[in-house]
Amino acid sequence: MLRTHTCGELRKEDAGKEVQLTGWVSRLRDHGGILFIDLRDRWGITQLVVDNKEEIYNRASRIRPEYVVKVKGVVKERPEGLVNPRISTGEVEVAVEDLEVLSTSELPPFEIEGNKETDESIRLRYRYLDLRRDKMQKNLILRHRVAQLIRRFLSEREFLEVETPFLTKSTPEGARDFLVPSRLNPGHFYALPQSPQLFKQILMISGLDRYFQIVKCFRDEDLRADRQPEFTQVDIEMSFIEPEDIIQLIEGMMGYVFKESLGVAIETPFPRLSYDEAMEKYGTDKPDLRIPWEIDDLTELLGREITSFSRGGNNFAVKGLFFPSGEEFSRKKLDVLSQKAKESSLSLSWVKGGSSALSSPLRGKLSEESWQAIEEKYPFGENTLLLLAWGEKTDLVNFMGGLRFELGEEEIKNKKPFQFCWITDFPLVEWNEEEKRWDSVHHPFTSPREEDLELLDSHPERVKSKAYDLVLNGYEVGGGSIRIHRMDLQRRIFTLLNLKEEEIEQKFGFFIEALQYGCPPHGGIALGFDRLVMLMNGENSIREVIAFPKTQKGVCLLTGAPAPVEEKQLEILGISLQKQEER
């Protein structure tokens, strides 16, 4: 080894030892003939001291930040008053007796030390430098730690880690596939998996009973801060289970992972909300329960009167958000919120509490009976506020959900950092107005509730599924369901989704055949690993917890991918490119 210790290892108990260290030069400070060097590696920083010994001092004075060096020296306790409590090695320093430059460095395009804000495009272009920063190293170390804990937790419960193919068949799973041409089979294509869904179900048919995999998945979809074209998920499947079994497993795993990696105790069981309840109370199926406010439906209370001075259709609704402390709502802020509502084809007003009476632009428009009902429903007092909004119900629910989240950002700063919940009883299907057909809310292998089977043909929109999503701090971090294990029901669902017999056979024939050979009842869940680690690290983008991410346009700024390929490569694959028309 080129080193006897890491840069984060030495303590005052090591004083007097002769050591050899390697690492990157972080900072240099010349104090009148004595040179101080901060040497950095993954484990920490050690301060080096080079005195005025001519040969070594001259060598050391020529080095620059980010040079890679090897030093020999003796560990010494720092003089009284010069201890640095901010670093683990802050009680000692190494008096350098020999120094060798292993590698030089150009001047970096941004500061490595100090985690100074830098344009993300520059960081991704020079990702190898960005990853030297303390924050990024801590993020990746936590990612590693979480992955190991998940593996340990599941392995101890007799789950088997099984690898599934990356080159597979294109099947519809809600997003566009990344396609890979086959040289040996001209005109045919593999697809990179959006998930291992069918393979893990086949593993259950195979009798493996408990499967997991921390696996790469690929979706050619529009990107955002918490999405990447390639992402990692924790894939889990179990046989002979009910939803409660998956829920208890995941709650136990989250409790274990958060305790062991962050030292944070997670309260279990997690709150559970039906899909309908979540949409009604929070305006979203991904509610952040750290925000205390709930949305009230005031349609029955105020809808008739409001429609008398506002246009209202068959799907008209009135919603309210009550704030026990509404000091922050200036008239200017209320006007801004009202304008936002107008941009969504909605209306918004307010009711303020005071020492004597309620004030509102709606005074004179609502009856005394309505005002009395409002006062009875809410505990108005000084500086309390009720926001009222009305209009088309679907748009209104989405608007109020977004408004609650936006206004709640300040509210959650002082709350506990992690709040899980389960969303259950999702609709099985939703109507695709553009294509005039039913689509799966999750995927076509999700089982409907037995009590709703009679509604499949007559009222599919009323059928609930055995699906469950795991939500953390307003982000969906997992989704799963009990699967369909009977061939007849699976065919029935395919037919409901407007898949023709030949299409079923072409895309899913192998799976339909497998269902004929004794498929056990089974179910599972997939956890968004990148998103989970992002939240655990307190980041706002999954790019901060992925070593080599892509931009929101799907570009790797480090390598330049995607990139053109030589015409010869395309010819071998039997592919020709259409020339884009000049604009």
For each residue, the residues with C-beta under 8 A, 3 or more apart:
1: 4
2: 20 22 70
3: 6 20 21 22 70
4: 1 19 20 21
5: 9 10 14 19 20 21
6: 3 9 21 41 42 43 44
7: 21 23 39 40 41 43 44 45 46 89
8: 41 42 43 44 45 46 88 89
9: 5 6 43 44 89
10: 5 14 19 46 75 89 92 94
11: 14 88 89 91 92
12: 15 77 91 92
13:
14: 5 10 11 17 19 75 92
15: 12 75 76 77 92
16: 74 75 76
17: 14 74 75
18: 72 73 74
19: 4 5 10 14 72 73 74 75 94
20: 2 3 4 5 70 71 72
21: 3 4 5 6 7 39 46 48 70 71 73 94
22: 2 3 41 68 69 70 71 102
23: 7 39 40 41 46 68 69
24: 39 40 41 66 67 68 112 132
25: 28 37 38 39 40 63 64 65 66 67 68 69
26: 38 39 40 45 65 112 113
27: 37 38 65 113
28: 25 35 36 37 38 63 64 65
29: 35 36 37
30: 33 34 35 36 61
31: 34 35 36
32:
33: 30 51 52 57
34: 30 31 49 50 51 52
35: 28 29 30 31 49 50 57 60 61
36: 28 29 30 31 47 48 49 50
37: 25 27 28 29 47 48 49 50 60 63 96
38: 25 26 27 28 45 46 47 48 113
39: 7 21 23 24 25 26 45 46 47 48 69 71
40: 7 23 24 25 26 44 45 132
41: 6 7 8 22 23 24 44
42: 6 8 137
43: 6 7 8 9
44: 6 7 8 9 40 41 87 88 89
45: 7 8 26 38 39 40 87 89
46: 7 8 10 21 23 38 39 89 92 93 94
47: 36 37 38 39 78 84 89 92 93 94
48: 21 36 37 38 39 71 73 93 94 96
49: 34 35 36 37 76 93 94 95 96
50: 34 35 36 37 53 56 57 60 96 99
51: 33 34 57 95
52: 33 34 57
53: 50 56 57
54: 57 58
55: 58 59
56: 50 53 59 60 96 97 98 99
57: 33 35 50 51 52 53 54 60 61
58: 54 55 61 62
59: 55 56 62 63 99 101
60: 35 37 50 56 57 63 96 99
61: 30 35 57 58
62: 58 59
63: 25 28 37 59 60 67 69 99 101
64: 25 28 67 104 105 107
65: 25 26 27 28 105 107 108 112 113
66: 24 25 105 108 112 129 132
67: 24 25 63 64 101 103 104 105
68: 22 23 24 25 101 102 103 105
69: 22 23 25 39 63 99 100 101 102
70: 2 3 20 21 22 99 100 102
71: 20 21 22 39 48 94 96 98 99 100
72: 18 19 20 96 97 98 99
73: 18 19 21 48 94 95 96 97 98
74: 16 17 18 19 94 95 97
75: 10 14 15 16 17 19 92 93 94
76: 15 16 49 92 93 94 95
77: 12 15 91 92
78: 47 82 83 84 90 91 92 93
79: 82
80: 83
81:
82: 78 79
83: 78 80 90 91
84: 47 78 87 90
85: 90
86: 90
87: 44 45 84 90
88: 8 11 44
89: 7 8 9 10 11 44 45 46 47 92
90: 78 83 84 85 86 87
91: 11 12 77 78 83
92: 10 11 12 14 15 46 47 75 76 77 78 89
93: 46 47 48 49 75 76 78
94: 10 19 21 46 47 48 49 71 73 74 75 76
95: 49 51 73 74 76
96: 37 48 49 50 56 60 71 72 73 99
97: 56 72 73 74
98: 56 71 72 73
99: 50 56 59 60 63 69 70 71 72 96
100: 69 70 71
101: 59 63 67 68 69 104
102: 22 68 69 70
103: 67 68
104: 64 67 101
105: 64 65 66 67 68 108
106:
107: 64 65
108: 65 66 105 111 112 126 129
109: 122 126 129
110: 116 118 122 123 126 129
111: 108 114 116 118
112: 24 26 65 66 108 129 132 133
113: 26 27 38 65
114: 111
115: 133 134 135
116: 110 111
117:
118: 110 111 122 123 130
119: 122 123
120: 123 124 543
121: 124 125 551 557
122: 109 110 118 119 125 126
123: 110 118 119 120 126 127 130
124: 120 121 127 130 543 549 551 556 557 558
125: 121 122 557 558
126: 108 109 110 122 123 129 130 558
127: 123 124 130 131 547 548 557 558
128: 131 132 558
129: 66 108 109 110 112 126 132
130: 118 123 124 126 127 133 136
131: 127 128 136 137 140 547
132: 24 40 66 112 128 129 136 137
133: 112 115 130 136 137
134: 115 137 138
135: 115 138 139 544
136: 130 131 132 133 139 140 544
137: 42 131 132 133 134 140 141
138: 134 135 141 142 537
139: 135 136 142 143 533 537 539 544 545
140: 131 136 137 143 144 545 547
141: 137 138 144 145
142: 138 139 145 146 261 533 536 537 545
143: 139 140 146 147 533 545
144: 140 141 147 148
145: 141 142 148 149 260 261
146: 142 143 149 150 257 261 529 532 533 536
147: 143 144 150 151 214 529
148: 144 145 151 152
149: 145 146 152 153 256 257 260 261
150: 146 147 153 154 212 214 234 253 257
151: 147 148 154 155 161 214
152: 148 149 155 156
153: 149 150 156 157 252 253 256 257
154: 150 151 157 159 161 210 212 236 253
155: 151 152 158 159 161
156: 152 153
157: 153 154 210 249
158: 155 209 210
159: 154 155 210 211 212 236
160: 208 210 211 212
161: 151 154 155 211 212 213 214
162: 203 208 211 213
163: 213 215
164: 193 196 199 200 213 215
165: 168 193 199
166: 192 193 216
167: 180 190 192
168: 165 190 191 192 193 199
169: 190 191 507
170: 177 179 189 190 191 507
171: 191 198 507 508
172: 444 507
173: 194 195 197 443
174: 194 440 443
175: 194 219 220 221
176: 219 220 221
177: 170 191 192 194 218 220
178: 191 192 218 219 220 229
179: 170 189 190 191 192
180: 167 189 190 191 192
181: 188 189 190 573 574 575
182: 185 186 188 189 190
183: 186 572 573
184:
185: 182 188
186: 182 183 573 574
187: 574
188: 181 182 185
189: 170 179 180 181 182
190: 167 168 169 170 179 180 181 182
191: 168 169 170 171 177 178 179 180
192: 166 167 168 177 178 179 180 218
193: 164 165 166 168 196 199 217 218
194: 173 174 175 177 197 217 218 219
195: 173 217 233 235 526
196: 164 193 199 200 213 215 217 235
197: 173 194 200 201 443 445
198: 171 201 202 445 508 511
199: 164 165 168 193 196 202 203
200: 164 196 197 203 204 211 213 235 237 524
201: 197 198 204 205 237 445 483 511 519 522
202: 198 199 205 206 511 514
203: 162 199 200 206 208 211 237
204: 200 201 207 208 209 211 237 238 239 483 519 520 522
205: 201 202 514 515 517 518 519 520
206: 202 203
207: 204 239
208: 160 162 203 204 211
209: 158 204 238 239 240
210: 154 157 158 159 160 237 238 239
211: 159 160 161 162 200 203 204 208 235 236 237 238 524
212: 150 154 159 160 161 234 235 236 237
213: 161 162 163 164 196 200 234 235
214: 147 150 151 161 232 233 234 235 529
215: 163 164 196 232 233 235
216: 166 230 231 232
217: 193 194 195 196 230 231 232 233
218: 177 178 192 193 194 229 230 231
219: 175 176 178 194 229 231
220: 175 176 177 178 229
221: 175 176 227 229
222: 227
223: 227 228 229 550 551 552 553 554
224: 227 552
225: 540 541 542 543 552
226: 475 530 531 534 541 542
227: 221 222 223 224 231 542
228: 223 231 530 542 543 546 549 550
229: 178 218 219 220 221 223 550 554
230: 216 217 218 550
231: 216 217 218 219 227 228 528 529 530 542
232: 214 215 216 217 529 530
233: 195 214 215 217 526 527 528 529
234: 150 212 213 214 526 527 529 532
235: 195 196 200 211 212 213 214 215 524 526
236: 154 159 211 212 246 249 480 524 525 526 527
237: 200 201 203 204 210 211 212 522 523 524
238: 204 209 210 211 241 245 246 249 522 523 524
239: 204 207 209 210 520 521 522
240: 209 520 521 522
241: 238 245 246 482 521 522 523
242: 245 482 523
243: 246 247 424 466 468 482 523
244: 247 248
245: 238 241 242 248 249 523
246: 236 238 241 243 249 250 468 480 523 524 525
247: 243 244 250 251 269 270 422 468
248: 244 245 251 252 269
249: 157 236 238 245 246 252 253
250: 246 247 253 254 470 478 525 527
251: 247 248 254 255 268 269 270 420
252: 153 248 249 255 256 268
253: 150 153 154 249 250 256 257
254: 250 251 257 258 266 268 420
255: 251 252 258 259 265 266 268
256: 149 153 252 253 259 260
257: 146 149 150 153 253 254 260 261
258: 254 255 261 262 264 265 266 418 536
259: 255 256 262 263 264 265 266
260: 145 149 256 257
261: 142 145 146 149 257 258 536
262: 258 259 536
263: 259
264: 258 259 417 418
265: 255 258 259
266: 254 255 258 259 418 420
267: 270
268: 251 252 254 255
269: 247 248 251 272
270: 247 251 267 420 421 422 470
271: 289 420 421 422
272: 269 421 422 423 424
273: 277 278 281 287 421 422 423 424
274: 277 278 423 424 425
275: 278 279 285 423 424 425 426 427
276: 279 280 425
277: 273 274 280 281
278: 273 274 275 281 282 284 285 287 423
279: 275 276 282 283 284 285 397 401
280: 276 277 295 297 397
281: 273 277 278 287 294 295
282: 278 279 287 294 295 401 404
283: 279 295 319 397 398 399 400 401 402 403 404
284: 278 279 287 398 401 402 405 474
285: 275 278 279 423 426 469 471 476
286: 423 469 471 474 475 476
287: 273 278 281 282 284 291 401 421 423 471 474
288: 291 405 408 412 419 473 474
289: 271 419 421
290: 408 411 412 415 416 419 473
291: 287 288 404 405 408 411 412
292: 411
293: 321 322 323 404 407 408 411
294: 281 282
295: 280 281 282 283 319 320 321 397 400 401 404
296: 319 320 321 322 377
297: 280 300 317 318 319
298: 301 302 303 318 319 320 388
299: 302 303 316 317 318 319
300: 297 303
301: 298 318 370 373 374 377
302: 298 299 305 306 318 366 370 374 388 390
303: 298 299 300 306 307 312 316 317 318 390
304: 307 308
305: 302 308 309 365 366 367 370
306: 302 303 309 310 312 318 366 390
307: 303 304 310 311 312 316
308: 304 305
309: 305 306 365
310: 306 307 347 390
311: 307
312: 303 306 307 316 390 391
313: 316 392
314:
315: 392 393 394
316: 299 303 307 312 313 390 391 392 393
317: 297 299 303 390 391 392 393 396 397
318: 297 298 299 301 302 303 306 388 389 390
319: 283 295 296 297 298 299 388 389 390 396 397 400
320: 295 296 298 386 387 388 389
321: 293 295 296 386 387 400 403 404 407
322: 293 296 378 384 385 386 387
323: 293 326 329 384 385 386 387
324: 379 381 384
325: 383 384
326: 323 329 352 353 383 384 385
327: 383
328: 333 410
329: 323 326 333 334 350 352 385
330: 333 334
331: 334 335
332: 335 336
333: 328 329 330 336 337
334: 329 330 331 337 338 350
335: 331 332 338 339
336: 332 333 339 340
337: 333 334 340 341 348 387 403
338: 334 335 341 342 347 348 349
339: 335 336 342 343
340: 336 337 343 344 348 399 403
341: 337 338 344 346 347 348 389 391 399
342: 338 339 345 346 347 348
343: 339 340
344: 340 341 391 395 398 399
345: 342 391 392 395
346: 341 342 389 390 391 392 395 396 399
347: 310 338 341 342 389 390 391
348: 337 338 340 341 342 387 388 389
349: 338 360 361 362 387 388 389
350: 329 334 360 361 385 386 387 388
351: 358 359 360 362 374 380 385 386 388
352: 326 329 358 359 360 384 385 386
353: 326 358 380 381 382 383 384 385
354: 357 358 359 382
355: 382
356:
357: 354
358: 351 352 353 354 371 374 375 380
359: 351 352 354 363
360: 349 350 351 352 363
361: 349 350
362: 349 351 365 366 388
363: 359 360 366
364:
365: 305 309 362
366: 302 305 306 362 363 370 371
367: 305 370 371
368: 371 372
369: 372 373
370: 301 302 305 366 367 373 374
371: 358 366 367 368 374 375
372: 368 369 375 376
373: 301 369 370 376 377
374: 301 302 351 358 370 371 377 378 386
375: 358 371 372 378 380
376: 372 373
377: 296 301 373 374
378: 322 374 375 384 386
379: 324 384
380: 351 353 358 375 384 386
381: 324 353 384
382: 353 354 355
383: 325 326 327 353
384: 322 323 324 325 326 352 353 378 379 380 381
385: 322 323 326 329 350 351 352 353
386: 320 321 322 323 350 351 352 374 378 380
387: 320 321 322 323 337 348 349 350 403
388: 298 302 318 319 320 348 349 350 351 362
389: 318 319 320 341 346 347 348 349 396 399 400 403
390: 302 303 306 310 312 316 317 318 319 346 347 396
391: 312 316 317 341 344 345 346 347 395 396
392: 313 315 316 317 345 346 395 396
393: 315 316 317 396 397
394: 315 397 398
395: 344 345 346 391 392 398 399
396: 317 319 346 389 390 391 392 393 399 400
397: 279 280 283 295 317 319 393 394 400 401
398: 283 284 344 394 395 401 402
399: 283 340 341 344 346 389 395 396 402 403
400: 283 295 319 321 389 396 397 403 404
401: 279 282 283 284 287 295 397 398 404 405
402: 283 284 398 399 405 406
403: 283 321 337 340 387 389 399 400 406 407
404: 282 283 291 293 295 321 400 401 407 408
405: 284 288 291 401 402 408 409 474
406: 402 403 409
407: 293 321 403 404 410 411
408: 288 290 291 293 404 405 411 412
409: 405 406 412 413
410: 328 407 413
411: 290 291 292 293 407 408 415
412: 288 290 291 408 409 415 473
413: 409 410
414:
415: 290 411 412 419
416: 290 419
417: 264 473 538
418: 258 264 266 472 473 535 536
419: 288 289 290 415 416 472 473
420: 251 254 266 270 271 470 471 472
421: 270 271 272 273 287 289 471
422: 247 270 271 272 273 468 469 470 471
423: 272 273 274 275 278 285 286 287 426 468 469 471
424: 243 272 273 274 275 467 468
425: 274 275 276 449 464 465 467
426: 275 285 423 441 442 464 465 467 468 469
427: 275 430 441 461 463 464 465
428: 440 441 446 448 452 460 463 464 465
429: 438 439 440 441 460 461 463 496 497
430: 427 438 439 441 461
431: 437 438 439 461
432: 435 436 437 438 439
433: 436
434:
435: 432
436: 432 433
437: 431 432 497 498
438: 429 430 431 432 460 496 497 498
439: 429 430 431 432 497
440: 174 428 429 443 444 446 493 497
441: 426 427 428 429 430 446 465 467
442: 426 446 465 467 479 481
443: 173 174 197 440 446
444: 172 440 490 493 494 497
445: 197 198 201 481 483 484 490
446: 428 440 441 442 443 465 466 467 481 482 483 484
447: 465 466 481 482 483 484 485 489 523
448: 428 452 453 456 463 464 465 466 493
449: 425 452 453 463 464 465 466
450: 453
451:
452: 428 448 449 455 456 462 463 464
453: 448 449 450 456 463 489
454: 458
455: 452 458 459 460 462 463
456: 448 452 453 460 463 492 496
457: 460
458: 454 455
459: 455 462 463
460: 428 429 438 455 456 457 463 496
461: 427 429 430 431
462: 452 455 459
463: 427 428 429 448 449 452 453 455 456 459 460
464: 425 426 427 428 448 449 452
465: 425 426 427 428 441 442 446 447 448 449 481
466: 243 446 447 448 449 481 482 523
467: 424 425 426 441 442 446 479 480 481 482
468: 243 246 247 422 423 424 426 479 480 481 525
469: 285 286 422 423 426 476 478 479 480
470: 250 270 420 422 476 477 478 479 525 527
471: 285 286 287 420 421 422 423 474 475 476 477
472: 418 419 420 475 477 532 535
473: 288 290 412 417 418 419 535
474: 284 286 287 288 405 471
475: 226 286 471 472 531 535
476: 285 286 469 470 471 479 528 531
477: 470 471 472 527 528 531 532 535
478: 250 469 470 525 526 527 528
479: 442 467 468 469 470 476 525 526
480: 236 246 467 468 469 523 524 525 526
481: 442 445 446 447 465 466 467 468 523 524
482: 241 242 243 446 447 466 467 521 522 523
483: 201 204 445 446 447 522 523 524
484: 445 446 447 489 490 493
485: 447 515 519 520 521 522
486: 489 490 515 519
487: 490 491 512 515 516 519
488: 491 492
489: 447 453 484 486 492 493
490: 444 445 484 486 487 493 494 512 515
491: 487 488 494 495 504 512
492: 456 488 489 495 496
493: 440 444 448 484 489 490 496 497
494: 444 490 491 497 499 504 508
495: 491 492 498 499
496: 429 438 456 460 492 493
497: 429 437 438 439 440 444 493 494
498: 437 438 495
499: 494 495 503 504 507
500: 503 504
501: 504 505
502: 505 506
503: 499 500 506 507
504: 491 494 499 500 501 507 508 509 512
505: 501 502 508 509 512
506: 502 503 509
507: 169 170 171 172 499 503 504
508: 171 198 494 504 505 511 512
509: 504 505 506 512 513
510: 513 514
511: 198 201 202 508 514 515
512: 487 490 491 504 505 508 509 515 516
513: 509 510 516 517
514: 202 205 510 511 517 519
515: 205 485 486 487 490 511 512 519
516: 487 512 513
517: 205 513 514
518: 205
519: 201 204 205 485 486 487 514 515 522
520: 204 205 239 240 485
521: 239 240 241 482 485
522: 201 204 237 238 239 240 241 482 483 485 519
523: 237 238 241 242 243 245 246 447 466 480 481 482 483
524: 200 211 235 236 237 238 246 480 481 483
525: 236 246 250 468 470 478 479 480
526: 195 233 234 235 236 478 479 480
527: 233 234 236 250 470 477 478 532
528: 231 233 476 477 478 531 532
529: 146 147 214 231 232 233 234 532 533
530: 226 228 231 232 533 534 542 545 546
531: 226 475 476 477 528 534 535 542
532: 146 234 472 477 527 528 529 535 536
533: 139 142 143 146 529 530 536 537 542 545
534: 226 530 531 537 539 540 541 542 544 545
535: 418 472 473 475 477 531 532 538 539
536: 142 146 258 261 262 418 532 533
537: 138 139 142 533 534 544 545
538: 417 535
539: 139 534 535 542 544 545
540: 225 534 544
541: 225 226 534 544
542: 225 226 227 228 231 530 531 533 534 539 545 546 549
543: 120 124 225 228 546 549
544: 135 136 139 534 537 539 540 541
545: 139 140 142 143 530 533 534 537 539 542
546: 228 530 542 543 549
547: 127 131 140
548: 127 556 558
549: 124 228 542 543 546
550: 223 228 229 230 553 554 555 556
551: 121 124 223 554 555 556 557
552: 223 224 225
553: 223 550
554: 223 229 550 551 562
555: 550 551 560 561 562
556: 124 548 550 551 559 560 561
557: 121 124 125 127 551 560
558: 124 125 126 127 128 548
559: 556 563
560: 555 556 557 563
561: 555 556
562: 554 555
563: 559 560
564:
565: 569 570
566: 569 570
567: 570 571
568: 571 572
569: 565 566 572 573
570: 565 566 567 573 575 576 577
571: 567 568 574 575
572: 183 568 569
573: 181 183 186 569 570
574: 181 186 187 571
575: 181 570 571
576: 570
577: 570
578:
579:
580:
581:
582:
583:
